Amino acid sequence: MARTNPLQFVQQVRAEVAKVVWPTRREVLLTTVMVFIMAALTAVFFALVDLGIRSGLEGIFTLVG
């Protein structure tokens, strides 16, 4: 494995970072809002599933006990 000296490494890192296409402020904001919306929808879904399972189990335990 070839070793690079620290100066070459820094130069290579800078060259790679220059190739990165950074998102615009609007893209970041839109993506952030979408993540929060999806997280809220997922939380509501799992809360409803939990409520359904809990109600079902309470019904079963009421009949059995």
Phi, psi and omega in degrees: 000127182282139179260140175251147179281163184303324180294316178297320180300312180298319179297319179294319178297315180298322179295320179290320180296327179295337180278346184291135175261106184280142179289154177282167178301320180297317179297319179295315180297314181297317179295320178298315179298318179298320179297316179296321178296314180296322178295319179294316179296320178295319179297317179296316179302310182291329175295318179292320177297316179299316179298317179297314180295317180297317179296319179297316179293321178297320177297317179295314181293330177292319179292321183283315187267000000 
